[in-house]
Amino acid sequence: MRKLVYYVAAGLDGFIAAPDGSWDFFGPMDPDLAAFIAQRYPETLPTALREQLGITAPNQAFDTVVMGRGTYEPALAAGVTSPYAHLDQYVFSRTLDPGVDPAVTVVAEDPVPYLRKLKRQPGGDIWLCGGGTFAAAVRHEIDEFVVKLNPVLTGDGIPLVGGPFDPQRLTLLDATPAGTGGVLVLRYGTAAG
């Protein structure tokens, strides 16, 4: 069965974005981190960025990306309706126009049963691409967390997983320093995984 993997960047205090949703506080990407991503997770770079960087590597981990409306909207605001054209794209929203782009499936139903169905289909793993609210809604379906832990403290913002207090024990699968900028890529498994 395919895994649902929450692959995301976070600061040391667990925030994935500023209160306004921006994430430029992480700063410019360290070239060594970019090389790590291009080698291990090239499919997590938006299609336009892959083309600019000349990344033609095949997908390594994921063939599908899922996200909530809040994660999709910045691309949409920039006129990009299919940000990950090299992946099967699903956006969970009850308000987004289902015809926004033929390459994007807009899902207005409950994400948990839908994701369970996706996980049973053949294929590569499924990338949960932000954000904290959507991750909270499906957190017990997440099989792995891959967190690019950045040496940044913000004090406030959008948490890695929002929602009510509900402790969940994870198992460290590996920890990889990614470049000279101090980013540590942590991979955790869950009881679901």
C-alpha positions, 0 to 999 in steps of 0.5 A: 500500500502507498504511504501518505508522507508529510514532506515539509520545511519547519523552523525549530519551534515547529512553524511551517509558515508565518502567520500570513502564510509566507515562508520566506523567513527560511531565507535563500536555499543553501546550494547543498540543500538544493542538491539534496532535494534534487537528488532525493525528492526532485518531484517536490520542486514545482514544475517551473522551478525544475525546468529553470534548474534543469532538473530532469531526474525522474520522481524518486519518492512520490507520484501524487501530491495532495494539499489543502486550498490554503497551500494551493492558493499562492500558486493560483494567485500567481497564475499557476493552476498546475504547480506540480504538472509532473505529479497527479495533483489533488486539492481538497476544497469545498469552495474552489472551482472544480474546473480550475485546471484539467490536470488538478483534481479538486476534491470537495468530499471528506479527505480521510476516506478519499486518502484511504482510497488513494493509498490503496491504488497502485503507484508511488507514495503520496506527498502531503504538501502543507499545510498545518490545518490540512495535516491536522485534518488527516494526521492519523492517515499520515504514514511518515513525516519528513521535516526539513528542520531549519535553524530558525525561530519565529515565535508564531506562525502556522504550526506543522500540525494544527488542531487540538492537543492530541499527542502522537508518538513517532519513530525516528527513521533517519536524520540527515544533515543537508548542506552547510546551512544547518538544515537537518532532514528528519524522517519519522514513521507513525503507527499508521506507517 
